[in-house]
Amino acid sequence: MKQSKIVMTTLKHYLQFTDLTADEYTYLFERAALIKKKFKAYEKHHPLVDRTLAMIFEKASTRTRVSFEAGMYQLGGSVVHLTTGDSQLGRAEPIEDSAKVISRMTDLVMIRTYEQSKIERFAANSRVPVINGLTNEYHPCQILADIFTYTEHRGSIAGKTVAWVGDGNNMANTWVQAASLLGFKVHVSTPRGYEIDEKLAAGAHGISADSYQFFSNPMEACRGADLVTTDVWTSMGYEAENEARKKAFADWCVDTEMMAAAQPDALFMHCLPAHRGEEVEADVIDGPQSVVWDEAENRMHVQKALMEYLLLGKLA
C-alpha cells in the first residue's frame, strides 16, 4: 500500500481561532470530511499510534471530554485524563512547571479552563502542541465544528451571514474571529451590558471592521441570516449572575419568529447543553432547521483532523 507523504510543521498551538490561517482551515475541513467518511464506514484510521493526549479539565465537560477522548482512541492513540482534583493549574505548582513536566510525558495537551492567560502560560512552556478546549474568552474547537457543519449542509460559509443571539461570551468572540478570517459576516445581538468586548474578540491578530455588526434588536440581527446560533445565558463561572441574566435576556430567546426572519433555508445551531424555553424555544432546537446533533458529533471529527494536523502536519 502506498504511504501518505507527511509534511512536518513546526510546533503549533491552537489557543484561539486566529492561530491558523484560512488555507489551513480549508485543509482541516477537507481532512475532517475524509476522517468522518472513514468513521461512518468503520474504516480504521490510526495515524497517531503510540501518541498520547493529556486532557486537563478545570471546567466540567461532557462533549469536550467524549469528543477528544473517543477521537484520540479512534486515531490509534491513548489518553491521560486529569480533572480538577488531579491537577489544578497553578495551585500545587506554577503553571510553567506543570507544562514542562506534562509536555515531556505526552505528545499533545488539551486544556479546558477559566482564564485564557492560563492556557497561554502553559503553551509558552510546552514542548508539544496545546489545544484550547474552552476558556472564558474563546472556544475555537466549537466554532471549528460549527463551520464544518454549515459547509456539510450548505457549502462554503464565505459571504454568508451568521446571527449570534445572546451573550457576548467566548462563543461570540470566536465567531467574530472566524468571520474576519474566513470572509463571512456576524450579526451580534446581546442585551445592554453583555456586549462583546471588541478588544478581546480581536485577540492578537485583529479583526476586520466589516466582519461583524451589532444589533440591539435580536429580530433585526436574524433578518436575512443564513445561520442563527446561540448559547446558554449563563456560562460556567457566572452562576451567581443567573437570575439577573434571566431577566436581562428575556427577549433574546431564539424563537420561530426569529427563524422566520432569517433565510428560508437558514440553519439553527447551539453548542449545547441547551435550556429549552430560555435561550431557545423547543420548536426551534427540535425543529427541521436545527442541526445541533450533527454539530455535536462534528466536534469529534474536526478535532481528530486538528490533532492529526498539529502532530503530523499536512498529509499529502
C-alpha positions in Angstrom: 0.0 0.0 0.0 1.3 3.5 -0.9 2.1 5.5 2.2 0.8 9.1 2.5 3.6 11.7 2.3 3.9 13.6 5.6 4.8 17.2 5.5 6.0 18.1 9.0 5.3 21.5 10.6 6.9 23.5 13.3 5.3 23.4 16.8 1.8 24.9 16.6 -0.7 25.6 19.3 -4.5 26.1 18.9 -5.4 28.6 21.6 -7.8 30.8 19.6 -9.3 30.7 16.1 -6.9 33.0 14.5 -3.9 30.8 15.4 -4.5 29.1 12.0 -4.8 30.6 8.5 -7.6 30.4 6.0 -5.6 27.9 4.0 -5.1 25.7 7.0 -8.8 25.7 7.7 -9.5 24.7 4.1 -7.2 21.7 4.7 -8.8 20.9 8.1 -12.3 20.9 6.7 -11.3 18.6 3.8 -9.4 16.3 6.2 -12.4 16.2 8.7 -14.7 15.2 5.9 -12.4 12.3 5.0 -12.0 11.2 8.6 -15.7 11.3 9.1 -16.3 9.3 6.0 -13.9 6.6 7.3 -15.6 6.7 10.7 -19.0 6.1 9.1 -17.7 3.2 7.1 -16.0 1.6 10.1 -12.7 2.0 8.4 -9.6 2.2 10.6 -7.7 5.4 10.6 -4.7 5.1 13.0 -2.2 7.9 12.2 -1.5 8.6 15.9 -0.4 5.1 17.1 1.8 5.4 20.2 0.8 9.1 20.7 -0.7 10.3 24.0 -3.1 13.1 24.6 -3.2 14.7 28.0 -6.6 16.3 28.8 -6.7 18.8 31.7 -10.2 19.8 32.9 -10.7 22.7 35.3 -14.3 23.1 33.9 -16.8 20.3 33.8 -17.4 18.7 30.4 -19.5 16.2 28.5 -19.0 16.8 24.8 -15.4 18.1 25.1 -14.3 15.0 27.0 -16.1 12.5 24.9 -15.1 14.0 21.6 -11.4 14.3 22.4 -11.1 11.0 24.2 -13.1 8.9 21.7 -11.4 10.8 18.9 -7.9 10.1 20.1 -8.6 6.4 20.6 -10.1 6.3 17.1 -6.8 7.8 15.8 -4.9 4.9 17.4 -3.6 7.0 20.3 -4.2 7.0 24.1 -5.4 9.5 26.6 -4.5 10.7 30.1 -7.4 12.4 31.8 -6.7 14.9 34.5 -9.5 16.6 36.5 -9.5 19.5 39.0 -8.8 17.1 41.8 -5.8 15.7 39.9 -4.3 18.9 38.7 -5.3 22.5 39.3 -3.2 24.7 37.1 -1.1 27.0 39.2 -2.3 25.6 42.6 0.2 22.9 43.6 3.0 24.2 41.4 3.4 27.0 38.9 1.7 26.5 35.5 5.0 26.8 33.8 6.4 23.8 35.8 3.3 21.7 35.1 3.7 22.5 31.4 7.3 21.5 31.3 6.6 18.1 33.1 3.4 17.1 31.3 4.7 18.0 27.8 7.8 15.8 28.4 5.5 12.8 29.0 2.8 13.3 26.4 2.5 14.3 22.7 -0.4 16.7 22.8 -2.3 18.6 25.5 -5.9 19.8 25.6 -6.9 22.2 28.4 -10.4 23.3 29.4 -10.1 26.1 32.0 -11.1 29.6 33.0 -8.7 32.4 32.1 -7.1 32.4 28.7 -3.9 33.5 30.4 -3.6 30.1 32.0 -3.5 28.2 28.7 -1.2 30.8 27.1 1.3 30.4 30.0 1.1 26.6 29.7 1.6 26.7 25.9 4.6 29.1 26.3 6.3 26.4 28.3 5.2 23.3 26.5 7.3 21.2 24.2 4.1 19.8 22.5 1.0 21.3 20.8 -1.6 22.7 23.2 -5.3 22.9 22.3 -7.9 25.2 23.8 -10.9 23.0 24.8 -12.6 26.2 26.2 -11.7 29.2 28.2 -13.8 32.2 29.4 -12.6 34.1 26.4 -12.6 31.7 23.4 -13.9 28.4 22.2 -12.2 27.7 18.9 -12.9 23.9 18.6 -16.6 24.6 18.8 -16.6 27.1 16.1 -14.4 24.8 14.0 -17.2 22.2 14.3 -20.0 24.7 13.6 -18.4 25.9 10.4 -17.7 22.4 9.3 -21.3 21.5 10.0 -22.5 24.5 7.9 -20.4 23.5 5.0 -21.7 20.0 5.1 -25.3 21.2 4.8 -25.0 24.4 2.7 -21.5 24.6 1.2 -18.9 27.4 1.8 -19.7 29.9 4.6 -17.8 32.6 2.8 -20.1 35.6 2.1 -22.8 34.3 4.3 -24.3 35.9 7.4 -24.4 34.3 10.9 -26.7 35.7 13.5 -25.5 35.4 17.1 -28.3 36.0 19.6 -27.5 36.1 23.3 -24.4 36.6 25.5 -21.3 38.3 24.2 -19.2 35.3 25.5 -16.4 33.1 24.4 -18.5 31.7 21.5 -19.4 35.2 20.3 -15.8 36.3 20.4 -14.7 33.3 18.4 -17.4 33.7 15.8 -16.2 37.3 15.2 -12.6 36.0 14.8 -13.8 33.3 12.3 -15.8 35.8 10.3 -12.9 38.1 9.9 -10.6 35.3 8.8 -12.9 33.3 6.6 -14.8 36.1 4.9 -18.4 36.0 6.3 -20.4 38.3 8.5 -21.7 38.0 12.0 -24.8 39.9 13.2 -24.4 40.1 17.0 -27.3 40.9 19.3 -26.9 41.0 23.1 -28.7 42.8 25.9 -27.2 46.0 27.1 -24.3 45.3 29.4 -23.5 41.9 27.9 -21.9 43.1 24.6 -18.8 41.7 23.0 -15.5 43.1 24.2 -14.1 44.1 20.8 -10.5 44.2 22.1 -10.9 40.7 23.4 -12.5 39.4 20.3 -9.8 40.9 18.2 -7.1 38.9 20.1 -3.5 39.3 18.9 -4.3 39.4 15.2 -7.1 42.0 15.0 -10.5 41.7 13.2 -12.0 43.2 10.0 -14.3 46.1 10.8 -16.9 44.9 8.3 -17.0 41.3 9.5 -19.4 42.0 12.3 -22.3 44.3 13.1 -24.1 44.9 16.4 -27.9 44.9 16.6 -29.9 46.0 19.7 -32.9 44.1 18.4 -32.3 40.3 18.0 -35.0 40.1 15.3 -33.1 42.5 13.2 -29.9 40.5 13.7 -31.7 37.4 12.4 -33.2 39.1 9.4 -31.7 37.5 6.2 -29.2 35.4 8.2 -28.0 32.0 6.8 -27.3 30.6 10.2 -28.8 31.5 13.6 -27.0 30.4 16.7 -27.0 30.9 20.4 -25.6 29.6 23.7 -26.8 29.4 27.3 -27.4 32.7 29.0 -25.2 31.8 32.0 -21.9 30.3 31.2 -19.8 28.3 33.6 -18.2 30.5 36.2 -21.1 33.1 36.1 -23.7 31.1 38.0 -24.1 33.8 40.7 -25.5 36.1 37.9 -28.1 33.5 36.8 -31.3 35.3 38.0 -30.1 38.7 36.8 -29.2 37.2 33.4 -32.6 35.6 33.0 -34.3 39.0 33.3 -31.8 40.7 31.1 -32.0 38.1 28.3 -35.8 37.6 28.3 -36.2 39.0 24.8 -33.2 37.0 23.5 -34.8 33.6 23.2 -34.4 32.3 19.7 -38.0 31.5 18.6 -39.9 30.6 15.5 -40.4 34.3 14.6 -36.6 34.9 14.6 -36.1 31.9 12.4 -38.8 33.1 10.0 -36.9 36.4 9.7 -33.8 34.5 8.6 -33.3 33.0 5.1 -35.9 30.2 4.3 -33.1 27.6 4.4 -31.3 29.1 7.4 -29.8 26.6 9.9 -30.0 26.7 13.7 -27.1 25.8 15.9 -26.4 25.6 19.6 -23.2 24.3 21.2 -25.2 22.6 24.0 -26.2 22.0 26.7 -29.4 23.8 25.9 -32.2 25.1 28.1 -35.4 24.9 26.1 -37.7 27.9 27.0 -34.7 30.1 27.9 -32.2 30.8 25.1 -34.1 28.8 22.5 -37.7 27.5 22.0 -38.2 23.8 21.9 -39.8 24.2 18.5 -36.6 25.7 17.1 -34.0 23.4 18.6 -36.1 20.3 17.9 -37.4 21.6 14.6 -36.4 20.9 11.0 -33.9 23.8 10.7 -31.9 22.6 13.7 -28.6 20.7 13.1 -27.4 20.6 16.7 -26.9 16.8 16.7 -24.7 16.9 13.6 -22.9 19.9 15.2 -22.2 18.0 18.4 -20.9 14.9 16.6 -18.7 17.0 14.4 -16.7 18.2 17.3 -15.1 14.8 17.3 -14.3 14.7 13.6 -12.8 18.2 13.3 -10.8 17.7 16.5 -9.4 14.5 15.1 -8.4 16.4 12.0 -6.9 19.1 14.2 -4.9 16.7 16.4 -3.6 14.9 13.3 -2.5 18.1 11.8 -0.8 19.5 14.9 1.2 16.4 15.3 1.9 15.2 11.7 1.3 18.3 9.5 -0.4 18.1 6.2 -0.9 14.6 4.9 -0.5 14.8 1.1 
